[in-house]
Amino acid sequence: MNTYTTHKQKLLLTGVAVRTTNAEEAGTNGRLPKLWETYFQSTLPSLPGIRDPHYIYSLYTNYESDATGAYTTLIGHEINDERTREDNNLEVMLIPESKYLVFKTRKGPVYEVVAEAWQEIWDYFKEAAEVRTYTGDFELYDTRNYDPVNLEIEIYIAIK
């Protein structure tokens, strides 16, 4: 997996959200597959105020502690301001400005490459010089050439 470091300004996202843990997601009753289903059944990309609707964000935020604790996942899009939320009764979350270590996955089936990438990320940070901040990490999907069996994504991990 390729990595690089970047700095991003704060992002305001809107979408559908759920609270979960990695332990829950490893079992048969994970909440994230249902959250993705809810997202794909929504009209989120066509709402007014959505910036770059071809980019889907899967945000991990409000961490209880670290990768072992509870966190909130929001699947949605960047917005210009909170009026989009008020008009559509959606969750809105802010990703603070941060430095990120970006992991770019290989191309492959979406569920396979995402699971592999997160395992590599957890393994990487066991011995990394970089320190995670747990302020807001996200997966970025570009749907302009979306092929779920041959997908490449970037995962942004906030670091100090």
C-alpha positions in Angstrom: 0.0 0.0 0.0 1.3 3.4 -0.9 1.4 6.2 1.7 2.0 10.0 1.7 1.5 12.9 4.1 -0.7 15.8 3.4 -2.4 18.7 5.3 -6.1 19.4 4.9 -8.3 22.3 6.0 -11.4 21.5 8.1 -14.2 19.8 6.2 -17.9 19.9 7.0 -19.7 16.7 6.1 -23.4 15.7 6.0 -24.8 12.2 5.8 -26.1 9.2 7.6 -24.3 8.0 10.8 -24.1 5.2 13.3 -22.1 4.5 16.5 -20.1 1.2 16.6 -16.9 -0.5 17.5 -14.4 -2.6 15.5 -15.2 -5.6 17.7 -18.9 -5.3 16.7 -18.0 -4.9 13.0 -15.9 -8.0 13.1 -19.0 -10.1 14.0 -22.1 -10.9 12.0 -24.1 -8.0 13.3 -21.9 -5.2 12.1 -23.7 -1.9 11.6 -21.6 -0.5 8.8 -23.0 -2.7 5.9 -26.5 -1.4 6.9 -25.2 2.2 7.0 -23.8 1.8 3.5 -27.2 0.4 2.4 -29.0 3.4 3.9 -26.6 5.8 2.2 -27.1 4.1 -1.3 -30.9 4.3 -0.8 -30.7 8.0 0.0 -30.7 11.0 -2.4 -27.7 12.6 -0.6 -25.5 13.2 -3.7 -28.3 15.2 -5.4 -29.0 17.5 -2.4 -28.4 21.3 -2.8 -25.2 22.4 -1.0 -23.3 19.2 -1.7 -19.7 19.9 -2.9 -18.2 17.5 -5.4 -21.0 14.9 -5.2 -18.7 12.3 -6.8 -16.6 12.1 -3.6 -18.1 9.9 -0.9 -16.6 10.2 2.6 -16.7 7.5 5.2 -15.8 9.4 8.3 -14.6 7.9 11.6 -14.9 10.4 14.5 -15.9 10.9 18.1 -13.6 8.2 19.2 -14.2 7.0 22.7 -10.4 6.2 23.1 -8.5 4.6 20.2 -9.1 1.9 17.6 -10.4 -0.4 20.3 -13.2 1.9 21.6 -16.5 3.1 20.2 -16.6 5.6 17.4 -19.1 7.3 15.1 -19.1 6.6 11.3 -20.8 9.1 8.9 -21.2 8.3 5.3 -21.9 11.3 3.1 -20.5 14.3 1.4 -18.8 17.6 1.9 -21.1 20.6 2.2 -20.7 24.3 2.1 -22.6 25.1 5.3 -25.1 23.6 7.8 -28.2 24.8 5.9 -28.0 21.5 4.0 -28.6 19.7 7.3 -31.4 21.9 8.4 -33.2 21.4 5.1 -32.8 17.6 5.1 -32.6 16.4 8.7 -29.2 14.8 8.3 -26.2 14.5 10.6 -23.5 17.1 10.2 -20.0 16.6 11.4 -16.8 18.7 11.3 -13.4 17.2 10.5 -10.9 19.6 12.0 -7.9 20.9 10.1 -5.2 18.3 10.4 -2.1 16.6 9.1 -2.8 13.2 7.6 -1.0 10.1 6.7 -2.8 8.8 3.6 -2.9 5.1 2.7 -3.8 4.3 -0.9 -5.2 0.8 -1.4 -4.5 -1.6 -4.2 -7.3 -2.1 -6.8 -9.7 -4.8 -6.0 -13.1 -5.7 -4.6 -14.3 -2.9 -2.3 -14.9 -4.9 0.9 -11.7 -6.8 0.4 -9.4 -3.8 -0.1 -11.0 -1.8 2.7 -10.6 -4.6 5.2 -7.0 -5.2 4.1 -6.2 -1.6 4.3 -7.5 -1.1 7.8 -5.6 -4.2 9.0 -2.4 -2.7 7.5 -3.1 0.7 9.1 -3.6 -0.9 12.6 -0.4 -2.9 12.2 1.5 0.1 10.9 0.6 2.3 13.9 1.7 -0.4 16.4 5.3 0.6 15.7 5.0 3.9 13.7 6.9 7.1 14.5 3.7 9.0 13.7 1.0 9.3 16.4 -2.7 9.1 15.6 -4.8 11.9 16.9 -8.2 10.2 16.6 -9.9 13.5 15.7 -11.3 12.4 12.4 -10.1 9.8 9.9 -11.9 9.1 6.6 -12.0 6.9 3.6 -12.4 8.8 0.3 -14.2 7.2 -2.6 -14.2 8.8 -6.1 -17.3 7.6 -7.9 -16.5 9.0 -11.3 -15.2 5.6 -12.5 -16.8 3.5 -9.7 -16.3 -0.2 -10.2 -16.9 -2.1 -6.9 -14.9 -5.1 -8.0 -11.9 -3.0 -9.1 -11.8 -0.1 -6.6 -8.9 1.9 -5.3 -9.5 4.2 -2.3 -7.5 6.5 -0.1 -7.8 6.4 3.7 -6.8 9.5 5.6 -5.5 9.0 9.2 -5.1 12.2 11.3 -1.7 12.4 12.9 0.2 14.8 15.2 
